[in-house]
Amino acid sequence: MIEADARTPRERYRTQVREEIKQHAWAQIAAAGASALSLNAIAKHMGMSGPALYRYFANRNELISELVKDAYRSLADTFRARAETGAGLGDLAQALRRWALDDPQRYFLIYGTPVPGYQAPDDTTRIASEIMARLLDACAAEQPPATPPSALDAHLAEHRSWAGEHPASPSALCRALAFWTRLHGVLSLELAGHFTGMGFDPAQLYASETEAIGGC
């Protein structure tokens, strides 16, 4: 049974227009990067006046915030869906790569060079923390071969605020950071085209890094 939409026609129309504005914004970002995003250009493309568009987004930063939150939410939902099937660290790694390759501009908006003059709101950090929590769950669940505690393990035992209230051990924290830094490093280079012409398959490099992290 389909539930009735409780929103008024005006509210539904507003949502529709906001979504259309965001689609045009993504097209602009794909063409020239987030720093070139222009609400006036979007308004012109949609046949609206600038003041009319500002009724939907008060300013450029508000629009960027919506795009950033949508991007983080998309990845958080991707990780959640994988986690609910019992996915391990390797599965999350492949989900991250597939998500990034499907829409490089979405990836770069949240993991690329910061947009000049833009400061993300606090609720964006909350969504990002959901992604890290899923990763920490996977790292905590897997037991790599026992090794002596590293200097980084000892450091993270005392510097773990970035992990929130997650009870992961220092070694799991270390593995999560290795995942986040090493895999994002490979992805960023691949998506920016820095492997072009080098004659190897980036997927193989990514898989090798994933395997190495699993054994940390």
Residue pairs with C-beta under 8 A, 6 or more apart in sequence:
5 12
7 15
14 56
17 56
18 56
18 57
18 66
20 46
21 42
21 46
21 53
21 56
21 57
21 63
22 63
22 66
22 67
22 70
24 42
24 45
24 46
25 37
25 42
25 63
25 67
26 67
26 105
26 106
28 36
28 37
28 38
28 41
28 42
29 36
29 37
29 67
29 105
29 109
30 105
34 64
34 108
34 109
34 115
35 115
35 116
37 60
37 63
37 64
37 115
38 60
39 50
39 53
39 54
39 57
39 59
39 60
39 63
40 50
40 53
42 53
43 49
43 50
43 52
43 53
46 53
57 63
57 66
61 117
61 118
61 119
64 109
64 115
64 118
65 120
65 121
65 124
67 109
68 109
68 110
68 120
68 124
69 123
69 124
69 127
71 106
71 107
71 109
71 110
72 110
72 124
72 127
72 128
72 131
73 127
74 99
74 106
75 96
75 99
75 110
75 131
76 127
76 128
76 130
76 131
76 134
78 95
78 96
78 99
79 92
79 95
79 96
79 130
79 131
79 134
79 135
80 130
80 134
82 91
82 92
82 95
82 134
83 92
83 134
83 137
83 138
85 91
87 95
87 138
88 138
88 141
88 142
89 135
89 138
89 139
89 142
89 175
89 179
89 210
89 213
89 214
90 210
90 211
90 214
92 134
92 135
92 138
92 179
93 179
93 183
93 206
93 210
93 213
94 210
96 183
96 187
97 183
97 187
97 203
97 206
99 107
100 107
100 187
100 191
101 191
104 191
107 187
107 191
108 191
109 115
110 128
111 184
111 187
111 188
112 188
129 164
132 162
132 163
132 164
132 166
132 176
132 180
133 164
133 166
135 176
135 179
135 180
136 163
136 166
136 168
136 172
136 173
136 176
137 166
139 168
139 172
139 173
139 175
139 176
139 179
140 166
140 167
140 168
140 169
140 172
142 175
142 214
144 171
144 175
144 214
144 215
144 216
145 215
149 170
149 171
150 174
152 174
152 177
153 170
153 171
153 173
153 174
154 170
156 170
156 173
156 174
156 177
157 170
160 170
160 173
163 173
163 176
168 176
171 216
174 216
175 213
175 214
175 216
178 213
178 216
179 210
179 213
182 209
182 212
182 213
183 206
183 209
183 210
183 213
186 202
186 205
186 206
186 209
187 206
189 195
189 202
190 202
190 206
195 202
195 205
